[in-house]
C-alpha cells in the first residue's frame, strides 16, 4: 500500500467528504429515474472543476496543479465508492493525458486550461465493436489537401453525448489489427458530419455511438504524428485502464463496507449472521482480494508518476479490478439475501456498475492475455 503524503491524505479525505455529501449513491438513482439521457450530472462536474480535480494531472503552465496520477487515482477511488457519475475519468484522466503526451504547444494551450477548469468535456473515441480492441481500428482518415477526411463509427464512447472535444483514433495506413498506420485526431464535438446516438448502459449511465461522415479536419488536428499514433495511444490507454481500476477499487471497497456492517447487525436463527463461519471465510477472501488489488492499482499509479513503463502494471491492475468487482457485487447481493435482490437496496446498482466496468476498456481475459504477452509468458 502506498504511503501517502500529508497533501495526498488531505486530497483523499476531501474527495471522500464531497462524494458522500454531494454525490451519494442516491444521486445515481436520481439520474436513472429522471430519464434525462445524461451520462453525468453537470453540476457535479462543475464542482470538480472548482475544486481543482479536473486539473490534478495538468501541468501548472496550463493552469493545472500537477499533483500527480496517484492523487487523481485517490479521487477516482472515492468517487467510485458512491458510483459518482462524472467525466473525471474520460476528461481529467484520459483526455488530459492524451494532450500532454502527444499535443503540440498550441493544442495544449487551447484545451488543457479549459479541461483544468472543468469548462469542457473531452473524451477518447477508440472502440468500434462490442469488445475492446484498439488495434482493430477501421475508421478511415483519408488525406485531403493539407488535412484529412474522417469516415466511420465509434461506439461506447464515454461521455460522448456531452463531449466538446473528441480524440479520435483513425486509420491512415496499414490494416485493421495492426498498430502501424494509426493516427489520433482532435475533432470538435459539433464538427459538421459528426452525429451521435445515445446508448443507455446497464448501470444507468450513458455512452455514445458516434458516426463520422465526411468530417473534415485540418493538419492542426493531428495529435502526435501521422501513422504513428500508437506511440501516444498505448500509454493513453494505460492511463485509462489504471484510472478505471482505481474507480473499480472504490466501488468494491464500498460494497465490502456496506456488507460487513450488515453481517454485524443482521440476525438469523437467533444469532448475528457475521458469526457464521462460512460467511466469515467469504468475507476474509473478499478483504484479501481488496488489498491485493489496492497494491496493484497503487503500484501502477506510482509508476505513472515515476515515468516508468506501465504497460504490464496497467493490465495487471485492470484484470485484478475486474475480477474484484465481479466478486464484490455478487457477494454483496448474496450476503444481503432477499433485500439484496430488490431495487430498494443499493446492491443492484453496484452490481450493474460492476458489469459495465468489467467490460469497459477490456475485460479480465483481455488484460490477462496482454499481461502475459508483455511478460513473455
MORAVEN-V135264 format. One record per residue. N is the residue number from 0. RES is the residue in one small letter. SS is DSSP state (2 for helix, 1 for strand, 0 for the rest). OMEGA is omega in whole degrees, 0 to 359 (none if undefined). NEAR is the number of other C-alpha atoms within 12 Angstrom. Layout:
# MORAVEN-V135264
n->N res->RES ss->SS omega->OMEGA near->NEAR
n->N res->RES ss->SS omega->OMEGA near->NEAR
This chain:
# MORAVEN-V135264
n->0 res->x ss->0 omega->182 near->17
n->1 res->x ss->0 omega->174 near->21
n->2 res->x ss->0 omega->186 near->13
n->3 res->x ss->0 omega->173 near->17
n->4 res->x ss->0 omega->179 near->13
n->5 res->x ss->2 omega->180 near->11
n->6 res->x ss->2 omega->179 near->16
n->7 res->x ss->2 omega->178 near->23
n->8 res->x ss->2 omega->178 near->19
n->9 res->x ss->2 omega->179 near->16
n->10 res->x ss->2 omega->179 near->29
n->11 res->x ss->2 omega->182 near->27
n->12 res->x ss->2 omega->178 near->21
n->13 res->x ss->2 omega->178 near->24
n->14 res->x ss->2 omega->179 near->35
n->15 res->x ss->2 omega->181 near->27
n->16 res->x ss->2 omega->180 near->19
n->17 res->x ss->2 omega->183 near->24
n->18 res->x ss->2 omega->182 near->33
n->19 res->x ss->2 omega->183 near->22
n->20 res->x ss->2 omega->187 near->18
n->21 res->x ss->2 omega->181 near->25
n->22 res->x ss->0 omega->178 near->33
n->23 res->x ss->0 omega->180 near->28
n->24 res->x ss->2 omega->179 near->33
n->25 res->x ss->2 omega->179 near->23
n->26 res->x ss->2 omega->176 near->29
n->27 res->x ss->2 omega->176 near->37
n->28 res->x ss->2 omega->180 near->29
n->29 res->x ss->2 omega->178 near->22
n->30 res->x ss->2 omega->179 near->28
n->31 res->x ss->2 omega->186 near->25
n->32 res->x ss->2 omega->179 near->16
n->33 res->x ss->2 omega->178 near->17
n->34 res->x ss->0 omega->182 near->16
n->35 res->x ss->0 omega->184 near->20
n->36 res->x ss->0 omega->178 near->25
n->37 res->x ss->0 omega->178 near->32
n->38 res->x ss->0 omega->178 near->40
n->39 res->x ss->0 omega->179 near->39
n->40 res->x ss->0 omega->180 near->30
n->41 res->x ss->2 omega->180 near->26
n->42 res->x ss->2 omega->178 near->20
n->43 res->x ss->2 omega->179 near->30
n->44 res->x ss->2 omega->177 near->37
n->45 res->x ss->2 omega->177 near->25
n->46 res->x ss->2 omega->181 near->24
n->47 res->x ss->2 omega->177 near->39
n->48 res->x ss->2 omega->181 near->31
n->49 res->x ss->2 omega->179 near->20
n->50 res->x ss->0 omega->178 near->22
n->51 res->x ss->0 omega->183 near->34
n->52 res->x ss->2 omega->182 near->45
n->53 res->x ss->2 omega->182 near->50
n->54 res->x ss->2 omega->184 near->44
n->55 res->x ss->0 omega->181 near->42
n->56 res->x ss->0 omega->179 near->44
n->57 res->x ss->0 omega->179 near->40
n->58 res->x ss->0 omega->180 near->26
n->59 res->x ss->2 omega->179 near->19
n->60 res->x ss->2 omega->180 near->17
n->61 res->x ss->2 omega->173 near->28
n->62 res->x ss->0 omega->175 near->27
n->63 res->x ss->0 omega->180 near->32
n->64 res->x ss->0 omega->181 near->26
n->65 res->x ss->0 omega->183 near->27
n->66 res->x ss->0 omega->174 near->27
n->67 res->x ss->0 omega->182 near->32
n->68 res->x ss->2 omega->177 near->42
n->69 res->x ss->2 omega->177 near->39
n->70 res->x ss->2 omega->179 near->42
n->71 res->x ss->2 omega->177 near->47
n->72 res->x ss->2 omega->178 near->46
n->73 res->x ss->2 omega->178 near->43
n->74 res->x ss->2 omega->180 near->48
n->75 res->x ss->2 omega->178 near->45
n->76 res->x ss->2 omega->182 near->40
n->77 res->x ss->2 omega->177 near->38
n->78 res->x ss->2 omega->175 near->48
n->79 res->x ss->2 omega->180 near->41
n->80 res->x ss->2 omega->182 near->40
n->81 res->x ss->0 omega->180 near->42
n->82 res->x ss->0 omega->182 near->45
n->83 res->x ss->0 omega->177 near->48
n->84 res->x ss->0 omega->180 near->43
n->85 res->x ss->0 omega->177 near->43
n->86 res->x ss->0 omega->182 near->49
n->87 res->x ss->2 omega->180 near->51
n->88 res->x ss->2 omega->185 near->49
n->89 res->x ss->2 omega->187 near->46
n->90 res->x ss->2 omega->186 near->51
n->91 res->x ss->2 omega->181 near->52
n->92 res->x ss->2 omega->190 near->50
n->93 res->x ss->2 omega->184 near->46
n->94 res->x ss->2 omega->179 near->53
n->95 res->x ss->2 omega->178 near->51
n->96 res->x ss->2 omega->181 near->45
n->97 res->x ss->2 omega->180 near->47
n->98 res->x ss->2 omega->178 near->44
n->99 res->x ss->2 omega->184 near->36
n->100 res->x ss->2 omega->186 near->33
n->101 res->x ss->2 omega->187 near->33
n->102 res->x ss->0 omega->172 near->30
n->103 res->x ss->0 omega->178 near->22
n->104 res->x ss->2 omega->181 near->18
n->105 res->x ss->2 omega->179 near->18
n->106 res->x ss->2 omega->179 near->29
n->107 res->x ss->2 omega->180 near->33
n->108 res->x ss->2 omega->182 near->23
n->109 res->x ss->2 omega->192 near->23
n->110 res->x ss->2 omega->187 near->39
n->111 res->x ss->2 omega->177 near->44
n->112 res->x ss->2 omega->180 near->32
n->113 res->x ss->2 omega->175 near->31
n->114 res->x ss->2 omega->182 near->47
n->115 res->x ss->2 omega->180 near->43
n->116 res->x ss->0 omega->183 near->30
n->117 res->x ss->0 omega->183 near->36
n->118 res->x ss->0 omega->184 near->29
n->119 res->x ss->0 omega->172 near->36
n->120 res->x ss->0 omega->177 near->42
n->121 res->x ss->1 omega->184 near->43
n->122 res->x ss->1 omega->179 near->46
n->123 res->x ss->1 omega->176 near->48
n->124 res->x ss->1 omega->188 near->49
n->125 res->x ss->0 omega->189 near->50
n->126 res->x ss->0 omega->183 near->36
n->127 res->x ss->0 omega->179 near->31
n->128 res->x ss->0 omega->184 near->24
n->129 res->x ss->0 omega->179 near->20
n->130 res->x ss->0 omega->179 near->24
n->131 res->x ss->0 omega->182 near->29
n->132 res->x ss->0 omega->186 near->29
n->133 res->x ss->2 omega->182 near->39
n->134 res->x ss->2 omega->181 near->30
n->135 res->x ss->2 omega->179 near->28
n->136 res->x ss->0 omega->180 near->40
n->137 res->x ss->0 omega->177 near->33
n->138 res->x ss->0 omega->188 near->40
n->139 res->x ss->1 omega->172 near->36
n->140 res->x ss->1 omega->184 near->38
n->141 res->x ss->1 omega->181 near->29
n->142 res->x ss->1 omega->179 near->25
n->143 res->x ss->1 omega->184 near->16
n->144 res->x ss->0 omega->179 near->11
n->145 res->x ss->0 omega->183 near->14
n->146 res->x ss->1 omega->181 near->21
n->147 res->x ss->1 omega->175 near->29
n->148 res->x ss->1 omega->184 near->32
n->149 res->x ss->1 omega->176 near->39
n->150 res->x ss->1 omega->178 near->29
n->151 res->x ss->1 omega->185 near->31
n->152 res->x ss->1 omega->171 near->33
n->153 res->x ss->1 omega->182 near->43
n->154 res->x ss->1 omega->183 near->37
n->155 res->x ss->1 omega->178 near->37
n->156 res->x ss->1 omega->181 near->44
n->157 res->x ss->1 omega->176 near->47
n->158 res->x ss->0 omega->183 near->46
n->159 res->x ss->0 omega->179 near->44
n->160 res->x ss->0 omega->187 near->36
n->161 res->x ss->0 omega->188 near->35
n->162 res->x ss->0 omega->173 near->38
n->163 res->x ss->0 omega->181 near->29
n->164 res->x ss->1 omega->177 near->39
n->165 res->x ss->1 omega->174 near->46
n->166 res->x ss->1 omega->193 near->46
n->167 res->x ss->1 omega->174 near->48
n->168 res->x ss->1 omega->183 near->52
n->169 res->x ss->1 omega->181 near->51
n->170 res->x ss->1 omega->176 near->38
n->171 res->x ss->0 omega->179 near->35
n->172 res->x ss->0 omega->180 near->24
n->173 res->x ss->0 omega->182 near->23
n->174 res->x ss->0 omega->178 near->19
n->175 res->x ss->0 omega->183 near->23
n->176 res->x ss->0 omega->179 near->16
n->177 res->x ss->0 omega->180 near->21
n->178 res->x ss->0 omega->175 near->28
n->179 res->x ss->0 omega->176 near->25
n->180 res->x ss->0 omega->176 near->30
n->181 res->x ss->1 omega->179 near->40
n->182 res->x ss->1 omega->176 near->43
n->183 res->x ss->1 omega->180 near->47
n->184 res->x ss->1 omega->172 near->49
n->185 res->x ss->1 omega->184 near->43
n->186 res->x ss->1 omega->175 near->38
n->187 res->x ss->1 omega->182 near->29
n->188 res->x ss->0 omega->182 near->32
n->189 res->x ss->0 omega->181 near->20
n->190 res->x ss->0 omega->177 near->25
n->191 res->x ss->0 omega->180 near->18
n->192 res->x ss->0 omega->177 near->22
n->193 res->x ss->1 omega->176 near->33
n->194 res->x ss->1 omega->187 near->26
n->195 res->x ss->1 omega->176 near->29
n->196 res->x ss->1 omega->181 near->23
n->197 res->x ss->1 omega->176 near->25
n->198 res->x ss->1 omega->178 near->25
n->199 res->x ss->1 omega->182 near->24
n->200 res->x ss->0 omega->183 near->27
n->201 res->x ss->0 omega->186 near->21
n->202 res->x ss->0 omega->177 near->33
n->203 res->x ss->0 omega->172 near->35
n->204 res->x ss->0 omega->187 near->41
n->205 res->x ss->1 omega->170 near->35
n->206 res->x ss->1 omega->187 near->37
n->207 res->x ss->1 omega->168 near->36
n->208 res->x ss->1 omega->185 near->30
n->209 res->x ss->1 omega->178 near->42
n->210 res->x ss->1 omega->177 near->31
n->211 res->x ss->1 omega->184 near->35
n->212 res->x ss->1 omega->180 near->23
n->213 res->x ss->1 omega->182 near->23
n->214 res->x ss->1 omega->182 near->35
n->215 res->x ss->1 omega->177 near->30
n->216 res->x ss->1 omega->180 near->32
n->217 res->x ss->0 omega->180 near->23
n->218 res->x ss->2 omega->181 near->25
n->219 res->x ss->2 omega->178 near->24
n->220 res->x ss->2 omega->182 near->36
n->221 res->x ss->1 omega->177 near->40
n->222 res->x ss->1 omega->185 near->40
n->223 res->x ss->0 omega->182 near->31
n->224 res->x ss->0 omega->177 near->25
n->225 res->x ss->0 omega->179 near->31
n->226 res->x ss->0 omega->182 near->30
n->227 res->x ss->1 omega->184 near->27
n->228 res->x ss->0 omega->182 near->38
n->229 res->x ss->2 omega->181 near->34
n->230 res->x ss->2 omega->176 near->24
n->231 res->x ss->2 omega->186 near->33
n->232 res->x ss->2 omega->184 near->42
n->233 res->x ss->2 omega->177 near->33
n->234 res->x ss->2 omega->175 near->32
n->235 res->x ss->2 omega->178 near->41
n->236 res->x ss->2 omega->175 near->42
n->237 res->x ss->2 omega->179 near->42
n->238 res->x ss->2 omega->176 near->48
n->239 res->x ss->2 omega->180 near->46
n->240 res->x ss->2 omega->184 near->48
n->241 res->x ss->2 omega->179 near->52
n->242 res->x ss->2 omega->179 near->50
n->243 res->x ss->2 omega->178 near->51
n->244 res->x ss->2 omega->178 near->53
n->245 res->x ss->2 omega->177 near->50
n->246 res->x ss->2 omega->179 near->46
n->247 res->x ss->2 omega->176 near->54
n->248 res->x ss->2 omega->179 near->54
n->249 res->x ss->2 omega->181 near->42
n->250 res->x ss->2 omega->178 near->46
n->251 res->x ss->2 omega->178 near->49
n->252 res->x ss->2 omega->179 near->38
n->253 res->x ss->2 omega->178 near->36
n->254 res->x ss->2 omega->179 near->46
n->255 res->x ss->2 omega->182 near->38
n->256 res->x ss->2 omega->180 near->24
n->257 res->x ss->2 omega->181 near->29
n->258 res->x ss->2 omega->179 near->38
n->259 res->x ss->2 omega->176 near->29
n->260 res->x ss->2 omega->180 near->19
n->261 res->x ss->2 omega->180 near->28
n->262 res->x ss->2 omega->182 near->30
n->263 res->x ss->2 omega->185 near->22
n->264 res->x ss->2 omega->184 near->17
n->265 res->x ss->0 omega->178 near->21
n->266 res->x ss->1 omega->178 near->15
n->267 res->x ss->1 omega->181 near->16
n->268 res->x ss->0 omega->175 near->9
n->269 res->x ss->0 omega->177 near->11
n->270 res->x ss->1 omega->180 near->13
n->271 res->x ss->1 omega->187 near->19
n->272 res->x ss->2 omega->178 near->25
n->273 res->x ss->2 omega->177 near->26
n->274 res->x ss->2 omega->179 near->21
n->275 res->x ss->0 omega->186 near->20
n->276 res->x ss->2 omega->181 near->13
n->277 res->x ss->2 omega->179 near->14
n->278 res->x ss->2 omega->176 near->24
n->279 res->x ss->2 omega->179 near->21
n->280 res->x ss->2 omega->180 near->15
n->281 res->x ss->2 omega->178 near->25
n->282 res->x ss->2 omega->179 near->34
n->283 res->x ss->2 omega->177 near->19
n->284 res->x ss->2 omega->179 near->19
n->285 res->x ss->2 omega->181 near->32
n->286 res->x ss->2 omega->179 near->27
n->287 res->x ss->2 omega->179 near->20
n->288 res->x ss->2 omega->177 near->28
n->289 res->x ss->2 omega->183 near->37
n->290 res->x ss->2 omega->177 near->25
n->291 res->x ss->2 omega->180 near->23
n->292 res->x ss->2 omega->178 near->37
n->293 res->x ss->2 omega->179 near->35
n->294 res->x ss->2 omega->180 near->25
n->295 res->x ss->2 omega->182 near->33
n->296 res->x ss->2 omega->182 near->47
n->297 res->x ss->2 omega->176 near->38
n->298 res->x ss->2 omega->179 near->33
n->299 res->x ss->2 omega->179 near->39
n->300 res->x ss->2 omega->179 near->43
n->301 res->x ss->2 omega->178 near->30
n->302 res->x ss->2 omega->176 near->26
n->303 res->x ss->2 omega->181 near->34
n->304 res->x ss->2 omega->180 near->22
n->305 res->x ss->2 omega->181 near->14
n->306 res->x ss->0 omega->181 near->15
n->307 res->x ss->0 omega->175 near->17
n->308 res->x ss->0 omega->186 near->21
n->309 res->x ss->0 omega->188 near->33
n->310 res->x ss->2 omega->182 near->34
n->311 res->x ss->2 omega->180 near->33
n->312 res->x ss->2 omega->180 near->37
n->313 res->x ss->2 omega->180 near->45
n->314 res->x ss->2 omega->176 near->44
n->315 res->x ss->2 omega->180 near->40
n->316 res->x ss->2 omega->181 near->48
n->317 res->x ss->2 omega->178 near->50
n->318 res->x ss->2 omega->180 near->41
n->319 res->x ss->2 omega->180 near->41
n->320 res->x ss->2 omega->178 near->52
n->321 res->x ss->2 omega->178 near->45
n->322 res->x ss->2 omega->182 near->33
n->323 res->x ss->2 omega->183 near->45
n->324 res->x ss->2 omega->175 near->45
n->325 res->x ss->2 omega->178 near->34
n->326 res->x ss->2 omega->185 near->35
n->327 res->x ss->2 omega->182 near->46
n->328 res->x ss->2 omega->177 near->41
n->329 res->x ss->2 omega->182 near->31
n->330 res->x ss->2 omega->179 near->36
n->331 res->x ss->2 omega->179 near->42
n->332 res->x ss->2 omega->186 near->30
n->333 res->x ss->2 omega->182 near->25
n->334 res->x ss->2 omega->175 near->33
n->335 res->x ss->2 omega->179 near->33
n->336 res->x ss->2 omega->186 near->20
n->337 res->x ss->2 omega->182 near->15
n->338 res->x ss->2 omega->179 near->19
n->339 res->x ss->2 omega->179 near->26
n->340 res->x ss->2 omega->183 near->22
n->341 res->x ss->0 omega->178 near->16
n->342 res->x ss->0 omega->180 near->17
n->343 res->x ss->0 omega->181 near->14
n->344 res->x ss->0 omega->183 near->23
n->345 res->x ss->0 omega->184 near->33
n->346 res->x ss->2 omega->181 near->39
n->347 res->x ss->2 omega->179 near->32
n->348 res->x ss->2 omega->177 near->38
n->349 res->x ss->2 omega->179 near->47
n->350 res->x ss->2 omega->181 near->38
n->351 res->x ss->2 omega->177 near->28
n->352 res->x ss->2 omega->179 near->41
n->353 res->x ss->2 omega->183 near->41
n->354 res->x ss->2 omega->178 near->31
n->355 res->x ss->2 omega->183 near->33
n->356 res->x ss->2 omega->175 near->43
n->357 res->x ss->2 omega->185 near->41
n->358 res->x ss->2 omega->184 near->34
n->359 res->x ss->0 omega->182 near->40
n->360 res->x ss->0 omega->174 near->44
n->361 res->x ss->0 omega->179 near->38
n->362 res->x ss->0 omega->183 near->35
n->363 res->x ss->2 omega->182 near->32
n->364 res->x ss->2 omega->177 near->23
n->365 res->x ss->2 omega->185 near->27
n->366 res->x ss->2 omega->173 near->37
n->367 res->x ss->2 omega->179 near->27
n->368 res->x ss->2 omega->180 near->20
n->369 res->x ss->2 omega->179 near->26
n->370 res->x ss->2 omega->180 near->25
n->371 res->x ss->2 omega->179 near->18
n->372 res->x ss->2 omega->181 near->15
n->373 res->x ss->2 omega->183 near->18
n->374 res->x ss->2 omega->178 near->15
n->375 res->x ss->0 omega->180 near->9
n->376 res->x ss->0 omega->none near->9
